Amino acid sequence: QVQLVESGGGLVQPGGSLRLSCAASAFTFSRYRMSWYRQVPEKERELVASITSAGGTTNYADSVKGRFTISRDNAKNTVYLQMNSLKPEDTAVYYCNAKGYYEYWGQGTQVTVSS
């Protein structure tokens, strides 16, 4: 059964850092573009960052450029999101997404930025 399992969320103070991980299983991870999305209540899910299957190209939302870094380890079937200089407006549920022949979603991990 295909799984995307996010971890690493939590409560952090403004200016702090978190590293999210998404462990994938039961599909050919290395052939999929991987992305992180986030969503707050009553708003649409928004794309935060994405990385191509081989990891050669990354893209970021303007709101996180220079603060967040997406990376992947195809040997470990894992994608990461390093989040630095966190702001209260980064508070959201963060979802891992895999897109290729099929599309898969994780269940999400809560990130709360608050003092």
N, C-alpha and C positions, 0 to 999 in steps of 0.2 A: 504494500500500500504506500502510495506517495506521501511523503511527509516533509514539511518545512517547519522546523521548530526554532522559534526565536528565543533568545535569552539575553540577559545583560541589562534589561531595563531596571528602573528604580527611581528613587528620589535623589535629586542632586541640587545643590545650591547654584544660583546664577554664577556664571564664570567657570563652573566645574566641567568635568568630562565624564563621558560614559562610552563604553564600547559594546555595541550590539553584535551578536552572532546569530547566524541562521544556518542550522545544520540540515542538509538535504539528504533524502534517501529514496531509493526505489525508482529513480529515473536517471538519465544520463546527464548529470549536472554540467559537465564540461561543454555541452552543446546548447546550453540555455543562457540567454541574457538574464542577469539577475538585477533586481531593483529593490530599493526600500521606498515604501510609501508611508504616509502618516495621515491620521484622521483625528479630528476633534469633533465633539458632539454637534450635530446639526450642520456640519460642513462636509463637502465632498472630500473624498480621499485624494491626497495630492502626492505627486511624485517628488521624492526627495533626492534620490541619486540612483544612477544605474551604471552597469558595467557590462561590457560585451563578454561573450563566452570565453574568449582567451585572455580577457583582462586588459586588452590593449587600449580600450577607449572608455572613458568615464564621462558622465554628464551629471550636472548638479542643478538643483533649483537655485535661483538667484539668492534666495533668502539664506542659503546655507553655504554658499561658495566661500572658500577660504577658512571655513570652520569645520566642515565635515569631510571625511575621506572614506570612500567605498573601496573595498579590496576583496579579493577572493583567493581561495586556495583550492584548486581543482583536485589536488591529491586528497584533501580532507573533505571535499564536497561541502564547503562552508564559505559563506559570504559574510563580510564584516562591515560595520559602519562605525567608524571612529568619530565621535562627536565631541568637539572642544568648544570652549567659550560659550557654553550653553546659556540660552536666554529663556525667560518665562514663556515666550511665544513658541518655543520648541516643544512645549508640553503637548503630548498627543499619544495615541496608540500607534506604534510603529509596526508595519507589516512587511514581511519579506515576500517577494514575488519572483516567480520563475516564468519566463516566456520563451517558448520555442515552438515545437510542433504542437504542444499543449500549453496551457497556462495553469499555474498553481499558485495558491496563496497559503501563507502561514496564518496562525491564529492571532498573532499580534502580541506585543509586549508594551506595557505602559511605561512611558517616560514622563516624569514630573519634575519640572524645574521651578523651585520655590525656595525662598528663604524662611 
